[in-house]
Amino acid sequence: MFSVSNLCCSRGEKRLFSGVSFSLQGGEYLHLEGDNGVGKTSLLRLACGLSPLEQGEIFWQGKPVSENLDEFRASLAYLGHQLALKEDLTPLENLLSHAAVAGRQLSVPQAKDALGQLGLRGREHLPVRVLSQGQKRRTALARLVVSTAKLWILDEPFVALDPAAQHALSEVINGHLASRGMVLLTSHQAVSLAGQSRSYRLTA
Protein backbone atom coordinates (compact mmCIF):
# COMPACT_ATOMS: atom_id res chain seq x y z
CA MET A 1 0.00 0.00 0.00
CA PHE A 2 2.94 2.35 0.66
CA SER A 3 6.37 2.09 -0.91
CA VAL A 4 9.41 4.14 -1.79
CA SER A 5 11.75 3.30 -4.63
CA ASN A 6 15.35 4.35 -5.21
CA LEU A 7 15.26 7.49 -3.06
CA CYS A 8 18.38 9.56 -2.56
CA CYS A 9 19.19 12.69 -0.58
CA SER A 10 22.07 15.17 -0.57
CA ARG A 11 22.97 17.97 1.81
CA GLY A 12 25.02 20.50 -0.08
CA GLU A 13 27.69 18.49 -1.90
CA LYS A 14 27.43 15.57 0.54
CA ARG A 15 25.32 12.55 -0.40
CA LEU A 16 23.49 11.35 2.71
CA PHE A 17 21.99 8.20 1.21
CA SER A 18 20.96 6.70 -2.10
CA GLY A 19 19.09 3.71 -3.50
CA VAL A 20 16.60 3.51 -0.61
CA SER A 21 13.64 1.22 -1.35
CA PHE A 22 11.11 -0.44 0.96
CA SER A 23 7.39 -1.08 1.24
CA LEU A 24 4.70 -1.38 3.91
CA GLN A 25 1.44 -3.31 3.96
CA GLY A 26 -1.48 -3.04 6.37
CA GLY A 27 -0.58 -4.17 9.89
CA GLU A 28 3.17 -3.67 9.37
CA TYR A 29 5.62 -1.25 10.90
CA LEU A 30 9.12 -0.46 9.72
CA HIS A 31 11.81 0.74 12.12
CA LEU A 32 14.21 3.04 10.29
CA GLU A 33 17.64 2.73 11.89
CA GLY A 34 20.98 4.46 11.37
CA ASP A 35 23.65 6.57 13.03
CA ASN A 36 23.05 10.22 13.88
CA GLY A 37 23.44 12.45 10.84
CA VAL A 38 22.86 9.70 8.28
CA GLY A 39 19.61 11.29 7.11
CA LYS A 40 16.75 9.48 8.87
CA THR A 41 14.71 12.66 9.39
CA SER A 42 15.43 13.73 5.81
CA LEU A 43 14.14 10.39 4.55
CA LEU A 44 10.94 10.70 6.59
CA ARG A 45 10.33 14.18 5.20
CA LEU A 46 10.82 12.85 1.68
CA ALA A 47 8.40 10.01 2.41
CA CYS A 48 5.80 12.52 3.61
CA GLY A 49 6.16 14.72 0.56
CA LEU A 50 7.51 17.58 2.68
CA SER A 51 10.77 17.74 0.72
CA PRO A 52 11.20 17.50 -3.06
CA LEU A 53 12.54 14.25 -4.49
CA GLU A 54 15.99 14.31 -6.04
CA GLN A 55 15.53 10.84 -7.45
CA GLY A 56 13.13 7.92 -7.17
CA GLU A 57 9.41 7.70 -6.54
CA ILE A 58 6.91 7.27 -3.69
CA PHE A 59 3.79 5.15 -4.19
CA TRP A 60 0.47 5.05 -2.34
CA GLN A 61 -2.14 2.41 -3.19
CA GLY A 62 -0.04 1.41 -6.17
CA LYS A 63 0.01 4.88 -7.72
CA PRO A 64 2.75 7.54 -7.65
CA VAL A 65 2.02 10.04 -4.87
CA SER A 66 2.61 12.80 -7.41
CA GLU A 67 -0.59 11.64 -9.16
CA ASN A 68 -2.81 11.42 -6.07
CA LEU A 69 -1.27 13.88 -3.63
CA ASP A 70 -4.53 14.91 -1.94
CA GLU A 71 -5.55 11.31 -1.28
CA PHE A 72 -2.10 10.52 0.11
CA ARG A 73 -2.07 13.50 2.46
CA ALA A 74 -5.56 12.61 3.72
CA SER A 75 -4.24 9.14 4.57
CA LEU A 76 -1.10 10.36 6.37
CA ALA A 77 -0.33 11.39 9.95
CA TYR A 78 3.17 12.81 10.45
CA LEU A 79 4.83 13.71 13.73
CA GLY A 80 8.27 15.27 13.48
CA HIS A 81 10.62 16.99 15.89
CA GLN A 82 8.54 20.17 15.73
CA LEU A 83 5.37 19.50 17.71
CA ALA A 84 3.29 22.26 16.06
CA LEU A 85 1.57 23.23 19.30
CA LYS A 86 0.21 26.66 20.16
CA GLU A 87 1.77 27.52 23.49
CA ASP A 88 -1.03 29.82 24.67
CA LEU A 89 -3.71 27.19 24.07
CA THR A 90 -4.47 24.26 26.34
CA PRO A 91 -3.87 20.63 25.32
CA LEU A 92 -7.62 20.29 24.81
CA GLU A 93 -7.81 23.41 22.64
CA ASN A 94 -4.78 22.30 20.62
CA LEU A 95 -6.28 18.90 19.92
CA LEU A 96 -9.67 20.32 18.94
CA SER A 97 -8.03 22.97 16.76
CA HIS A 98 -5.85 20.43 14.97
CA ALA A 99 -8.90 18.28 14.18
CA ALA A 100 -10.83 21.28 12.89
CA VAL A 101 -8.00 22.32 10.57
CA ALA A 102 -7.88 18.75 9.24
CA GLY A 103 -11.63 18.88 8.62
CA ARG A 104 -12.47 16.12 11.14
CA GLN A 105 -15.24 16.10 13.70
CA LEU A 106 -13.92 15.69 17.24
CA SER A 107 -16.03 16.11 20.36
CA VAL A 108 -14.73 17.46 23.66
CA PRO A 109 -15.25 14.06 25.40
CA GLN A 110 -13.30 12.31 22.62
CA ALA A 111 -10.46 14.82 22.91
CA LYS A 112 -10.35 14.49 26.70
CA ASP A 113 -10.26 10.70 26.41
CA ALA A 114 -7.36 10.88 23.93
CA LEU A 115 -5.37 13.15 26.24
CA GLY A 116 -6.19 10.88 29.17
CA GLN A 117 -4.81 7.86 27.34
CA LEU A 118 -1.48 9.68 27.08
CA GLY A 119 -1.43 10.54 30.80
CA LEU A 120 -2.67 14.13 30.60
CA ARG A 121 -5.85 13.78 32.62
CA GLY A 122 -6.10 16.81 34.91
CA ARG A 123 -3.87 18.91 32.65
CA GLU A 124 -6.28 19.38 29.74
CA HIS A 125 -7.00 23.01 30.64
CA LEU A 126 -3.46 24.23 31.43
CA PRO A 127 -1.67 26.42 28.89
CA VAL A 128 0.81 24.31 26.92
CA ARG A 129 3.58 26.76 27.80
CA VAL A 130 3.56 25.61 31.46
CA LEU A 131 3.83 21.91 30.62
CA SER A 132 7.03 19.88 30.72
CA GLN A 133 8.65 18.82 27.46
CA GLY A 134 7.33 15.30 27.96
CA GLN A 135 3.80 16.58 28.55
CA LYS A 136 4.00 18.74 25.44
CA ARG A 137 5.07 15.72 23.44
CA ARG A 138 2.18 13.69 24.83
CA THR A 139 -0.18 16.49 23.80
CA ALA A 140 1.06 16.21 20.22
CA LEU A 141 0.95 12.40 20.33
CA ALA A 142 -2.70 12.51 21.40
CA ARG A 143 -3.46 13.40 17.77
CA LEU A 144 -2.63 9.81 16.92
CA VAL A 145 -5.30 8.49 19.29
CA VAL A 146 -8.03 10.25 17.28
CA SER A 147 -6.37 9.91 13.87
CA THR A 148 -8.14 8.13 11.02
CA ALA A 149 -5.02 8.12 8.81
CA LYS A 150 -3.85 4.72 7.56
CA LEU A 151 -0.16 5.64 7.43
CA TRP A 152 1.70 7.07 10.43
CA ILE A 153 5.21 8.46 9.92
CA LEU A 154 6.80 9.18 13.29
CA ASP A 155 10.22 10.72 13.97
CA GLU A 156 11.47 9.63 17.41
CA PRO A 157 7.97 9.36 18.93
CA PHE A 158 9.24 7.87 22.22
CA VAL A 159 11.77 10.62 22.99
CA ALA A 160 11.21 12.63 26.23
CA LEU A 161 8.60 10.13 27.45
CA ASP A 162 8.73 8.34 30.79
CA PRO A 163 8.21 4.55 30.87
CA ALA A 164 4.46 4.87 31.56
CA ALA A 165 3.99 7.22 28.60
CA GLN A 166 6.13 4.99 26.37
CA HIS A 167 3.88 2.06 27.25
CA ALA A 168 0.73 4.12 26.57
CA LEU A 169 2.08 5.20 23.18
CA SER A 170 3.00 1.62 22.32
CA GLU A 171 -0.60 0.60 23.02
CA VAL A 172 -1.89 3.38 20.75
CA ILE A 173 0.42 2.23 17.95
CA ASN A 174 -0.52 -1.42 18.54
CA GLY A 175 -4.19 -0.51 18.15
CA HIS A 176 -3.42 1.21 14.85
CA LEU A 177 -1.51 -1.82 13.58
CA ALA A 178 -4.30 -4.17 14.70
CA SER A 179 -6.72 -2.19 12.51
CA ARG A 180 -4.39 -2.74 9.51
CA GLY A 181 -2.69 0.61 9.78
CA MET A 182 0.94 1.14 8.82
CA VAL A 183 3.77 2.83 10.73
CA LEU A 184 7.16 4.09 9.60
CA LEU A 185 9.22 5.31 12.54
CA THR A 186 12.65 6.16 13.84
CA SER A 187 13.58 5.50 17.46
CA HIS A 188 16.75 5.37 19.53
CA GLN A 189 14.81 3.36 22.10
CA ALA A 190 14.23 -0.34 21.59
CA VAL A 191 10.98 -0.82 19.69
CA SER A 192 8.73 -3.76 20.53
CA LEU A 193 5.27 -3.51 19.00
CA ALA A 194 2.57 -6.05 18.24
CA GLY A 195 2.41 -5.74 14.46
CA GLN A 196 4.53 -7.40 11.82
CA SER A 197 7.91 -5.72 12.15
CA ARG A 198 10.77 -5.02 9.80
CA SER A 199 13.79 -2.77 10.02
CA TYR A 200 15.76 -0.81 7.46
CA ARG A 201 19.22 0.45 8.30
CA LEU A 202 20.11 3.68 6.55
CA THR A 203 23.74 4.09 5.51
CA ALA A 204 25.54 6.66 3.42
KOLKE-978502 format. One record per residue: z, x, y of N, C-alpha, C in turn. Coordinates in steps of 0.05 Angstrom, whole numbers, plus 5000, padded with zeros to 4 digits. Each point is the difference from the previous one (the first is absolute). Example, Ala and Ser with C-alpha at 12.3 -4.5 7.8 and 13.67 -1.06 7.14 Angstrom:
! residues 2
R   n_zz   n_xx   n_yy   ca_zz   ca_xx   ca_yy   c_zz   c_xx   c_yy
R   5156   5264   4886    5000    4982    5024   5000   5018   5024
R   4986   4993   5021    5001    5016    5024   5014   4985   5022
***
This chain:
! residues 204
R   n_zz   n_xx   n_yy   ca_zz   ca_xx   ca_yy   c_zz   c_xx   c_yy
R   5000   5016   4976    5000    4984    5024   5000   5017   5025
R   5013   5024   4999    5000    5018    5023   4994   5028   4990
R   4982   5013   5013    4993    5027    4992   4990   5017   5024
R   5003   5026   4997    4989    5018    5020   4983   5020   4984
R   4979   5009   5013    4981    5018    4986   4992   5023   5018
R   5006   5024   4991    4991    5025    5012   5008   5003   5029
R   5025   4993   5006    5010    5002    5028   5006   5029   5007
R   4996   5007   5025    5008    5027    5009   5012   4996   5028
R   5015   5021   5009    5012    4999    5026   5004   5028   5011
R   4993   5003   5025    5004    5026    5013   5017   4997   5025
R   5014   5021   5007    5016    5000    5024   4991   5025   5016
R   4984   4994   5021    4987    5022    5014   4980   5013   4981
R   5002   5027   4997    4982    5014    4982   5012   5002   4972
R   5024   4990   4995    5013    5003    4974   4995   4975   4983
R   4990   5004   4976    4996    4978    4981   5027   4995   4986
R   5010   4976   5003    5025    4993    4987   4996   4993   4971
R   4980   4984   4994    4994    4993    4972   4971   4990   4999
R   4990   4999   4975    4973    4990    4996   4998   4990   4971
R   4979   4983   4996    4995    4990    4973   5021   4982   4989
R   5015   4985   5017    5022    4983    4990   4989   4973   4991
R   5005   4993   4975    4991    4975    4988   5022   4989   4983
R   5006   4974   5002    5018    4986    4982   4996   4970   5004
R   5012   4985   4982    4998    4971    5001   5026   4987   4992
R   5004   4975   5009    5023    4984    4993   4992   4972   4992
R   5013   4990   4979    4996    4973    4991   5026   4984   5005
R   4999   4974   4997    5023    4983    5003   5023   5009   4982
R   5024   5002   5011    5024    5007    4985   5004   5030   4998
R   4983   5016   5013    5002    5029    4999   5011   5012   5026
R   5014   5022   4998    5006    5015    5024   4992   5029   4995
R   4992   5013   5022    4992    5028    4999   5018   5016   5019
R   5013   5021   4989    5017    5017    5016   4984   5024   5009
R   4995   5002   5025    4985    5022    5012   5019   5023   5005
R   4995   5023   4987    5018    5023    5002   4985   5023   5013
R   5016   5020   5009    4988    5024    5012   5020   5013   5019
R   4996   5025   5006    5018    5015    5017   4997   4990   5029
R   5021   5005   5016    4999    4993    5028   4975   5013   5014
R   4987   4984   5016    4977    5011    5015   4973   4999   4985
R   5000   4989   4976    4976    5000    4984   4982   4977   5008
R   5011   4980   5014    4983    4978    5010   5005   4973   4987
R   5024   4996   4989    5006    4974    4988   4999   4977   5020
R   5013   5003   5023    4999    4979    5020   4971   4996   5010
R   4985   5021   5003    4972    4998    5009   4984   4984   4979
R   5005   5004   4975    4986    4986    4979   5007   4970   5000
R   5026   4994   5004    5008    4972    5002   4987   4986   5024
R   4998   5014   5022    4987    4988    5024   4970   4995   4995
R   4987   5019   4985    4973    4995    4993   4997   4976   4982
R   5018   4998   4980    4999    4978    4981   5004   4973   5014
R   5015   5000   5022    5005    4975    5014   4978   4993   5020
R   4982   5018   5004    4979    4996    5020   5010   5006   5029
R   5022   5014   5002    5011    5007    5027   4987   5026   5011
R   4987   5015   4983    4986    5024    5009   4972   4999   4989
R   4981   5011   5015    4972    4999    4991   4995   5019   4976
R   4983   4992   4983    4993    5016    4976   4981   5022   5007
R   5007   5024   4992    4981    5023    5002   4980   4999   4978
R   5009   4991   4977    4983    5001    4976   5012   4980   4980
R   4984   4989   4982    5010    4983    4979   5000   4970   5009
R   5012   4984   4983    5000    4971    5004   5026   4988   4989
R   5008   4978   5011    5023    4984    4991   4990   4973   4992
R   5010   4990   4977    4990    4975    4989   5023   4980   4996
R   4995   4975   5007    5019    4978    4995   4985   4978   4986
R   5011   4991   4977    4987    4979    4984   4971   5007   4993
R   4996   5026   4996    4974    5009    4991   4979   5004   5022
R   5008   4995   5025    4982    5002    5023   5010   5022   5019
R   4982   5014   5013    5009    5019    5021   5016   4986   5021
R   5023   5011   5008    5017    4988    5021   4984   4997   5026
R   4981   5017   5005    4984    4998    5024   4984   4974   5001
R   4996   4987   4977    4985    4975    4999   5018   4975   5000
R   5025   5004   4995    5019    4977    5000   5026   5008   5013
R   4999   5011   5024    5023    5012    5013   5022   4979   5005
R   4992   4976   5009    5020    4979    5006   5015   4992   4975
R   4986   4996   4978    5012    4992    4975   5020   5022   4991
R   4991   5025   5002    5017    5022    4991   5026   5001   5017
R   4998   4998   5026    5023    5002    5017   5019   4976   4995
R   4990   4977   4993    5016    4977    4994   5015   5004   4974
R   4990   5018   4983    5012    5004    4974   5018   5025   4999
R   5005   5012   5024    5013    5026    5001   5026   4998   5016
R   5021   5013   4990    5025    5004    5015   5005   5031   5001
R   5001   5010   5024    5004    5029    5003   5026   5006   5015
R   5015   5019   4989    5025    5009    5014   4999   5030   5002
R   4997   5010   5025    4999    5028    5004   5025   5011   5012
R   4999   5024   5011    5024    5012    5012   5009   4985   5025
R   4981   4990   5015    5007    4984    5023   5006   4971   4991
R   5024   4991   5007    5009    4974    4989   4990   4976   5015
R   4989   5005   5024    4988    4978    5016   5020   4977   5005
R   5024   5008   5008    5021    4980    5007   5004   5000   5030
R   5006   4976   5010    5007    4997    5028   5030   5003   5003
R   5009   5021   5014    5028    5007    5000   5018   4980   5014
R   4989   4984   5018    5016    4980    5014   5003   4974   4985
R   4984   4997   4979    5001    4976    4984   5019   5004   4977
R   5010   4979   4988    5017    5002    4976   4983   5003   4975
R   5012   5008   4977    4984    5001    4976   4987   4973   4993
R   5014   4978   5005    4989    4974    4995   4976   4994   5018
R   5003   5006   5025    4978    4996    5019   4976   5018   4994
R   5005   5025   4992    4978    5017    4992   4985   4990   4976
R   5015   4990   4980    4986    4990    4976   4984   4975   5006
R   5011   4982   5015    4986    4976    5007   4975   5006   5018
R   5003   5019   5018    4978    5007    5017   4978   5013   4985
R   5007   5018   4981    4979    5013    4984   4985   4980   4983
R   5013   4980   4989    4987    4979    4985   4981   4984   5017
R   5009   4993   5024    4984    4984    5019   4974   5015   5008
R   5003   5026   5005    4976    5016    5007   4980   5001   4977
R   5011   5001   4976    4983    5000    4976   4989   4973   4993
R   5008   4979   5015    4990    4973    4995   5013   4987   4975
R   5024   5008   4993    5014    4989    4976   5023   4983   5009
R   5005   4978   4986    5023    4983    5005   5025   5013   4987
R   5021   5002   5015    5025    5012    4990   5023   4985   5013
R   5016   4987   4984    5023    4985    5011   5023   5019   5005
R   5019   4991   5017    5024    5016    5005   5016   5005   4975
R   5005   4980   4982    5014    5005    4975   4986   5021   4982
R   4973   4998   4999    4985    5020    4984   5004   5028   5011
R   4999   5003   5027    5003    5026    5012   5028   5011   4996
R   5020   4982   5002    5028    5009    4996   5004   5009   4971
R   4988   4985   4981    5002    5008    4972   4987   5027   4995
R   4977   5005   5012    4987    5026    4997   5017   5023   5010
R   5011   4996   5024    5018    5021    5011   5025   5003   4983
R   5010   4978   4989    5023    5002    4983   4995   5016   4974
R   4976   4997   4989    4993    5015    4976   5000   5030   5005
R   4995   5008   5025    5000    5028    5007   5026   5009   5011
R   5021   4984   4998    5027    5008    5008   5006   4997   5029
R   4986   4982   5014    5004    4997    5029   5014   4974   5007
R   5012   4987   4980    5014    4975    5006   5024   5006   5019
R   5002   4984   5021    5020    5005    5020   4990   5017   5023
R   4976   5011   4998    4989    5017    5021   4974   4988   5011
R   4993   4976   4991    4975    4987    5008   4997   4996   5029
R   5022   4997   5015    4999    4993    5028   5008   5023   5019
R   5002   5024   4989    5006    5024    5017   4974   5012   5010
R   4999   5010   5024    4976    5014    5009   4993   5023   4982
R   4975   5004   4994    4992    5022    4982   5010   5027   5011
R   5001   5003   5026    5007    5026    5012   5028   5009   4993
R   5018   4982   4991    5027    5008    4993   5003   5006   4970
R   4979   4996   4985    5001    5004    4971   4997   5029   4993
R   5010   5008   4977    4995    5027    4990   4971   5003   4991
R   4992   5025   4996    4972    5004    4991   4994   4986   4974
R   5020   5001   4982    4996    4987    4974   4998   4970   5003
R   5015   4988   5018    4999    4971    5005   4974   4992   5013
R   4990   5017   5018    4974    4995    5012   4978   5000   4978
R   5002   5020   4983    4980    5001    4978   5001   4976   4982
R   5024   4991   4994    5003    4976    4984   4988   4975   5014
R   5003   4999   5027    4988    4978    5015   4970   5000   4996
R   4987   5024   5002    4971    5001    4996   4993   4994   4971
R   5016   5009   4981    4994    4995    4972   5002   4971   4993
R   5016   4985   5015    5003    4971    4994   4973   4985   5002
R   4981   5012   5015    4973    4988    5001   4988   4998   4972
R   5007   5019   4983    4988    4999    4973   5011   4977   4984
R   5025   4992   5005    5012    4978    4985   4984   4974   5004
R   4990   4996   5024    4986    4975    5007   4969   5004   5000
R   4991   5024   4992    4971    5006    5001   4985   4985   4978
R   4976   4991   5007    4982    4988    4980   4977   5019   4993
R   5001   5024   5011    4978    5020    4995   5001   5009   4971
R   4976   5004   4989    4998    5010    4972   5004   5030   4998
R   4992   5015   5021    5002    5029    5000   5020   5009   5020
R   5020   5016   4991    5020    5012    5017   4995   5030   5001
R   4997   5011   5024    4997    5029    5003   5025   5009   5016
R   5016   5017   4988    5027    5006    5011   5004   5030   5001
R   5005   5010   5025    5004    5028    5004   5030   5006   5002
R   5011   5013   4979    5028    5006    4998   5018   4976   5004
R   4997   4979   4985    5016    4975    5005   5029   5004   4995
R   5008   5019   4983    5028    5003    4992   5016   5019   5019
R   4986   5012   5019    5014    5019    5017   5020   4986   5018
R   5023   5013   5005    5022    4990    5018   5014   4976   4988
R   4996   4995   4974    5014    4977    4988   5022   5010   4982
R   5023   4986   5000    5022    5007    4982   4993   4989   4972
R   5015   5008   4979    4993    4992    4973   4998   4970   4996
R   5017   4984   5013    4999    4971    4997   4974   4989   5012
R   4992   5011   5023    4975    4991    5012   4976   5009   4984
R   5001   5024   4989    4978    5010    4983   4997   4981   4976
R   5022   4992   4988    4999    4982    4977   4988   4973   5009
R   5009   4989   5023    4989    4975    5009   4970   5001   5005
R   4991   5022   5012    4972    5004    5005   4984   5002   4974
R   5011   5014   4980    4987    5002    4974   4996   4972   4988
R   5021   4983   5003    4997    4973    4989   4979   4984   5014
R   4997   5004   5026    4979    4986    5016   4973   5010   4990
R   4996   5026   4996    4975    5010    4991   4995   4991   4971
R   5020   5000   4983    4997    4991    4973   4990   4971   4999
R   5011   4983   5018    4991    4972    5001   4971   4998   5007
R   4991   5017   5019    4972    5001    5008   4982   5008   4977
R   5008   5021   4985    4985    5009    4978   4999   4979   4977
R   5022   4986   4996    5001    4979    4980   4981   4977   5006
R   4994   4996   5025    4981    4979    5008   4972   5010   5003
R   4995   5024   4987    4973    5012    4999   4992   5012   5027
R   5019   5007   5016    4995    5015    5024   4995   5029   4994
R   4991   5015   5020    4994    5029    4997   5015   5015   5021
R   5009   5025   4994    5015    5016    5019   4989   5029   4998
R   4994   5011   5024    4994    5028    5003   5021   5011   5018
R   5015   5021   4990    5023    5009    5016   5003   5030   4998
R   5013   5012   5020    5010    5027    4999   5030   4998   5000
R   5013   5020   4987    5029    5001    5000   5010   5027   4991
R   5019   5011   5015    5013    5025    4991   5022   4994   4980
R   5009   4975   5000    5020    4992    4980   4986   4994   4974
R   5015   5002   4978    4989    4993    4974   4994   4970   5001
R   4976   4992   4990    4992    4973    5000   5000   4989   4971
R   5015   4978   4996    5002    4988    4974   4998   4969   5004
R   4976   4990   4996    4995    4971    5005   4991   4987   4974
R   4998   4974   5000    4996    4985    4975   4970   4997   4993
R   4982   5004   5019    4972    4996    4994   4988   5023   4985
R   4974   4998   4995    4985    5022    4987   4997   5022   5021
R   5009   5024   4993    5001    5021    5020   4980   5022   4994
R   4990   5012   5021    4983    5023    4999   5007   5018   5023
R   4993   5025   4999    5004    5018    5023   4975   5015   5005
R   4997   5008   5025    4977    5016    5009   5011   5022   5017
R   4996   5025   4992    5010    5022    5016   4978   5011   5019
R   5006   4999   5025    4981    5008    5021   5002   5030   5004
R   4978   5014   4999    4999    5029    5005   4977   5006   5019
R   5002   5022   5013    4979    5008    5019   4975   5007   4985
***
